[in-house]
Amino acid sequence: MSQKKRFLLRLDPKLYDVLEKWSADELRSVNAQIEYLLAEAARKSGRWKETRRQSEKEEEE
């Protein structure tokens, strides 16, 4: 199992409310939603070329 980096994130309460509603709509936790959004932004910008399937395969090994 891969270990995840922990860090403190301070958010504007209004932004957190938006993320909370959005994550509920997509059946994710707020943490998972933030991670998903950041990963998508990194992929779209070309800064992270790893696909989700590749990372899932590595976790299984």
C-alpha positions in Angstrom: 0.0 0.0 0.0 1.4 3.4 -0.9 1.8 6.0 1.7 0.3 9.4 1.2 2.0 12.6 2.2 0.1 14.5 5.0 0.0 18.2 5.3 -2.2 20.9 6.7 -4.4 22.8 4.3 -6.2 26.0 5.3 -9.2 26.9 3.2 -11.7 29.7 3.1 -14.8 28.4 4.8 -16.9 29.3 1.7 -14.6 27.3 -0.5 -14.8 24.4 1.9 -18.6 24.5 1.8 -18.5 24.3 -2.0 -16.1 21.4 -1.9 -18.2 19.6 0.7 -21.3 19.8 -1.5 -19.4 18.9 -4.6 -17.8 15.9 -3.0 -21.2 14.7 -1.6 -22.7 15.0 -5.1 -19.9 12.7 -6.5 -20.0 10.4 -3.5 -16.4 11.2 -2.3 -14.9 12.5 0.8 -13.8 16.1 0.8 -10.2 14.9 1.0 -10.7 12.5 -2.0 -12.4 15.3 -4.0 -9.5 17.7 -3.4 -7.0 15.0 -4.4 -9.0 14.2 -7.5 -9.3 17.8 -8.6 -5.6 18.4 -8.0 -4.6 15.3 -10.0 -6.9 16.3 -12.9 -5.4 19.8 -13.0 -1.9 18.3 -12.9 -2.7 16.0 -15.8 -4.5 18.6 -17.9 -1.5 21.0 -17.5 0.9 18.2 -18.6 2.7 18.2 -15.4 1.7 14.7 -14.4 1.7 12.2 -17.2 0.9 9.1 -15.0 -2.5 7.7 -15.7 -4.8 6.5 -12.9 -4.5 2.9 -14.2 -0.7 2.9 -13.9 -0.9 4.1 -10.3 -3.5 1.5 -9.5 -1.3 -1.3 -11.0 1.6 -0.2 -8.9 -0.5 -0.3 -5.7 -1.6 -3.8 -6.5 2.0 -5.1 -6.8 
